[in-house]
Amino acid sequence: MGFYSKFSEQDLIESYKNQLDYQGKPDQEIINEILSRGSLEDFQDKIKSQHLFLNEQNRLIREIHGHYMNKLSKQECLSLLSSDFLSDKTIGILVNTKYNQIHRKVENLKVDSDTLMFSIFGTIVASVVSTIVILIVLYKFIFLSVFAFGLLIPAYIINYWIIGLFTGKTRDNLAVFIATFIATLLNCVYSIFLINYS
């Protein structure tokens, strides 16, 4: 049994393509495995078909993105798309998937009044909660006080998580990113204040 005998067809294709990319030609062992499963020409035709399929899929994705940004509905977008390689059902799934992904991304980046309000509220709550958590950790594990500034990393993560819960958005959103940074600065202020007055 050769090295490639347990490879699935897709794994064999990927290995073959990698060898072409990095070595300029496939080694004899992979050629032997391909020939044991059929002809080299059929195998290369499958690679070409996959390449054409991926190119066509990427072309459609670019068009879908453009139609979304031009504020066309899914139905309008579907009526404008056609393909020689992909079925109408596959195009429909692609449109639904991409419209939903793009919509989530656009909504996530949006900074509206609700996002600002929840970010401010989240900043206050997150900074207090993360400071309490860090102080409890320092109290329980006093030896960690040597790494006090290093504890700002878990504080940042706690802050981001809480602010994300309040806003429903990720750090890609500018308001969430700034709010998390401010909450972490507040951790420093609270900690210094508590240390000086304890």
C-alpha positions in Angstrom: 0.0 0.0 0.0 1.3 3.4 -1.0 1.3 6.6 1.0 -1.7 8.0 -1.0 -3.8 4.8 -1.0 -6.0 6.0 1.9 -6.5 9.5 0.5 -10.0 10.5 -0.6 -10.3 11.8 -4.1 -10.4 15.4 -2.9 -7.3 14.9 -0.7 -5.5 13.4 -3.7 -6.5 16.4 -5.9 -5.2 18.8 -3.3 -1.9 16.9 -2.9 -1.5 16.8 -6.7 -2.1 20.5 -7.0 0.3 21.3 -4.1 3.0 19.3 -5.8 2.5 21.1 -9.1 2.6 24.5 -7.3 5.7 23.8 -5.1 7.7 21.2 -7.1 6.6 22.0 -10.7 5.6 18.4 -11.2 3.9 15.5 -9.2 6.0 12.7 -7.8 5.8 9.2 -9.2 4.0 7.8 -6.1 1.0 10.1 -6.5 0.9 9.4 -10.3 0.8 5.7 -9.5 -2.1 6.2 -7.1 -4.0 8.3 -9.7 -3.5 5.6 -12.4 -4.7 2.9 -10.0 -8.0 4.7 -9.7 -8.4 5.6 -13.4 -6.7 7.6 -16.1 -4.5 10.7 -15.5 -6.6 12.6 -18.1 -9.8 12.0 -16.2 -8.2 13.1 -13.0 -6.9 16.3 -14.6 -10.4 16.9 -16.1 -11.8 16.8 -12.6 -9.3 19.4 -11.5 -10.2 21.6 -14.4 -13.9 21.2 -13.7 -13.4 22.2 -10.0 -11.3 25.2 -11.1 -14.1 26.3 -13.5 -16.7 25.8 -10.8 -14.8 27.8 -8.3 -14.2 30.6 -10.8 -17.8 30.7 -11.7 -18.9 30.7 -8.0 -16.5 33.6 -7.3 -17.9 35.5 -10.3 -21.4 35.1 -9.0 -20.4 36.1 -5.5 -18.9 39.4 -6.8 -22.1 40.0 -8.8 -24.3 39.2 -5.7 -22.2 41.6 -3.6 -22.7 44.4 -6.2 -26.4 43.8 -6.4 -26.7 43.9 -2.6 -24.8 47.2 -2.4 -27.0 48.6 -5.2 -30.0 47.7 -2.8 -31.6 45.2 -5.1 -33.8 42.6 -3.5 -32.9 38.9 -3.5 -35.5 38.3 -6.2 -34.1 41.1 -8.4 -30.6 39.7 -7.9 -31.7 36.2 -8.8 -33.4 37.4 -12.0 -30.1 39.0 -13.1 -27.9 36.0 -12.5 -27.2 33.1 -14.8 -24.6 30.4 -15.1 -23.5 27.6 -17.5 -22.0 25.7 -14.6 -24.3 26.2 -11.6 -28.0 25.2 -11.4 -30.7 27.7 -10.6 -31.1 26.0 -7.2 -27.4 26.4 -6.4 -27.6 30.0 -7.5 -30.6 30.6 -5.2 -28.7 29.0 -2.2 -25.7 31.2 -3.0 -27.8 34.4 -3.2 -29.6 33.6 0.1 -26.3 32.7 1.9 -24.4 35.8 0.6 -27.2 38.2 1.1 -27.5 37.1 4.8 -23.7 37.2 5.3 -23.4 40.7 3.8 -26.4 42.0 5.7 -25.0 40.7 9.0 -21.6 42.3 8.2 -23.2 45.7 7.2 -25.5 45.7 10.3 -22.5 44.8 12.5 -20.5 47.8 11.3 -23.4 50.2 11.6 -23.0 52.8 14.5 -26.5 54.1 15.3 -27.9 55.7 18.4 -28.8 52.3 20.0 -25.3 51.0 19.5 -23.9 54.2 21.1 -26.3 54.0 24.0 -25.7 50.3 24.7 -21.9 50.8 24.2 -21.8 53.5 26.9 -24.0 51.5 29.3 -21.9 48.4 28.5 -18.7 50.3 29.2 -19.8 51.2 32.7 -21.1 47.7 33.6 -18.2 45.9 31.9 -15.5 48.0 33.6 -17.0 47.5 37.1 -17.6 43.8 36.6 -14.1 43.1 35.1 -12.4 45.2 37.9 -14.3 43.2 40.5 -13.3 39.9 38.8 -9.6 41.0 38.6 -9.6 42.1 42.2 -11.1 38.8 43.4 -8.4 36.9 41.4 -5.7 39.1 42.9 -7.1 38.6 46.4 -7.3 34.8 46.0 -4.0 34.4 44.2 -1.8 37.2 45.7 1.2 36.0 43.7 -0.4 37.2 40.5 0.0 40.8 41.7 3.4 40.7 40.1 1.5 40.4 36.8 -1.1 43.1 37.6 -0.8 44.8 34.2 -0.9 41.4 32.5 -4.4 41.0 34.0 -5.6 43.8 31.7 -5.7 41.2 28.9 -8.4 39.1 30.6 -10.1 42.4 31.7 -10.2 43.5 28.0 -11.7 40.1 27.1 -14.4 40.4 29.8 -15.1 43.9 28.8 -15.5 43.0 25.1 -17.7 40.1 25.9 -20.0 42.2 28.1 -20.2 45.1 25.7 -20.8 42.6 22.9 -23.8 41.2 24.8 -25.2 44.7 25.3 -24.8 45.8 21.7 -25.1 42.5 19.9 -22.1 43.5 17.8 -18.5 42.5 17.4 -15.2 44.4 17.8 -15.4 45.2 14.0 -17.9 47.8 15.1 -16.1 51.1 15.9 -18.3 51.9 18.9 -17.7 48.5 20.4 -14.0 48.7 19.8 -13.7 52.2 21.4 -16.0 51.2 24.3 -13.9 48.1 25.1 -10.7 50.2 25.1 -12.3 52.8 27.4 -13.6 50.1 29.7 -10.1 48.7 30.0 -8.7 52.1 30.8 -11.3 52.5 33.5 -10.1 49.2 34.9 -6.7 50.9 35.4 -8.3 53.9 37.0 -10.5 51.9 39.4 -7.5 49.7 40.3 -5.2 52.6 41.1 -8.0 54.3 43.0 -8.7 51.2 45.1 -5.0 50.4 45.7 -4.3 54.0 46.9 -7.4 54.2 49.2 -7.3 50.7 50.6 
